[in-house]
Amino acid sequence: MASGAPISFASIAQKDQKKPPLRVVQLEGQTLLKIAKHCKENANINTVVTGQLLGLDVGQTLEVTDCFPFPVSTLSCSTSPATHLISSPSPAAVDLSAWLSFVSVSHH
């Protein structure tokens, strides 16, 4: 190693590193089919279809390699079309979000 203080992973991770913006999203074929299937099975006018995308950002490319559907939430429509309230998340979605934050994965 070079002279001076030893370099640790924690010190490198804490540095503010600017990343270039993502320009390309690359989906695996199976991932695209799983997304389409989840949308087809659960989509109607009053449904929000969501899920978790898994992958890596490599340079300016987001490589999505797999996905998992979240339980379907329904929208309750109010008098104003611009105002929609999403029902509270299912216990499974809350549990999954807790585990994802535990392992430092963005789940938003």
C-alpha positions as CSV (number, residue, x, y, z in Angstrom):
1,M,0.0,0.0,0.0
2,A,1.0,3.6,-0.4
3,S,2.2,5.6,2.5
4,G,-0.3,7.3,4.8
5,A,-3.4,6.1,6.5
6,P,-4.9,2.8,5.5
7,I,-7.9,3.0,3.2
8,S,-11.1,1.3,4.4
9,F,-14.2,0.3,2.5
10,A,-16.3,2.5,4.9
11,S,-14.2,5.6,4.1
12,I,-14.6,5.0,0.3
13,A,-18.3,4.4,0.6
14,Q,-18.8,7.6,2.5
15,K,-17.2,9.8,-0.1
16,D,-19.6,11.8,-2.2
17,Q,-19.2,10.3,-5.7
18,K,-21.0,11.8,-8.6
19,K,-22.5,9.2,-10.9
20,P,-23.4,10.0,-14.5
21,P,-27.2,10.0,-15.1
22,L,-28.8,6.8,-16.4
23,R,-29.4,6.9,-20.2
24,V,-30.4,3.3,-21.0
25,V,-32.6,0.8,-19.3
26,Q,-31.9,-2.8,-20.3
27,L,-34.5,-5.5,-19.5
28,E,-34.0,-9.2,-19.6
29,G,-36.6,-10.9,-21.8
30,Q,-38.1,-12.9,-18.9
31,T,-38.3,-9.8,-16.8
32,L,-40.3,-8.0,-19.4
33,L,-42.7,-11.0,-19.7
34,K,-43.2,-11.1,-16.0
35,I,-44.0,-7.4,-15.9
36,A,-46.5,-7.8,-18.8
37,K,-48.1,-10.8,-17.1
38,H,-48.6,-9.0,-13.8
39,C,-50.1,-6.0,-15.5
40,K,-52.4,-8.1,-17.6
41,E,-53.7,-10.2,-14.6
42,N,-54.2,-7.3,-12.3
43,A,-54.8,-4.1,-14.3
44,N,-58.1,-2.4,-14.5
45,I,-59.3,1.2,-14.1
46,N,-59.2,1.2,-10.3
47,T,-56.0,-0.8,-9.7
48,V,-52.4,0.2,-9.1
49,V,-49.9,-2.5,-10.3
50,T,-46.5,-2.3,-8.6
51,G,-43.5,-4.5,-8.0
52,Q,-39.8,-4.6,-7.2
53,L,-37.2,-4.4,-10.0
54,L,-33.8,-6.1,-9.4
55,G,-30.6,-5.2,-11.2
56,L,-27.5,-3.1,-11.3
57,D,-26.6,0.3,-12.6
58,V,-23.4,-0.1,-14.7
59,G,-22.2,3.3,-16.0
60,Q,-25.1,4.9,-17.7
61,T,-27.1,1.7,-18.1
62,L,-29.6,0.3,-15.7
63,E,-29.6,-3.5,-16.2
64,V,-32.9,-5.0,-14.8
65,T,-32.4,-8.8,-14.4
66,D,-35.5,-9.8,-12.5
67,C,-38.7,-8.5,-10.9
68,F,-41.3,-9.5,-8.3
69,P,-44.9,-8.3,-8.1
70,F,-46.3,-6.6,-5.1
71,P,-49.9,-7.4,-3.9
72,V,-52.4,-5.3,-5.8
73,S,-53.8,-2.1,-4.1
74,T,-57.1,-0.5,-5.2
75,L,-57.7,3.1,-5.6
76,S,-60.7,4.8,-4.0
77,C,-61.9,7.6,-6.2
78,S,-63.0,10.9,-4.7
79,T,-65.0,13.6,-6.2
80,S,-61.9,15.1,-7.9
81,P,-60.3,12.9,-10.6
82,A,-56.9,14.2,-9.6
83,T,-57.3,13.0,-6.0
84,H,-56.7,9.3,-5.5
85,L,-56.0,7.6,-2.3
86,I,-54.1,4.3,-2.3
87,S,-55.2,1.8,0.3
88,S,-52.8,0.9,3.0
89,P,-50.1,-1.5,1.9
90,S,-50.5,-5.2,2.7
91,P,-48.5,-6.7,5.6
92,A,-46.4,-8.6,3.1
93,A,-45.4,-5.4,1.3
94,V,-44.5,-3.7,4.7
95,D,-42.4,-6.7,5.7
96,L,-40.6,-6.8,2.3
97,S,-39.9,-3.1,2.6
98,A,-38.5,-3.5,6.1
99,W,-36.2,-6.3,4.9
100,L,-35.1,-4.3,1.8
101,S,-34.2,-1.3,4.0
102,F,-32.3,-3.7,6.4
103,V,-30.0,-4.8,3.5
104,S,-29.8,-1.2,2.2
105,V,-31.8,-1.7,-1.0
106,S,-33.8,1.3,-2.2
107,H,-37.5,0.2,-2.2
108,H,-39.2,3.3,-3.4
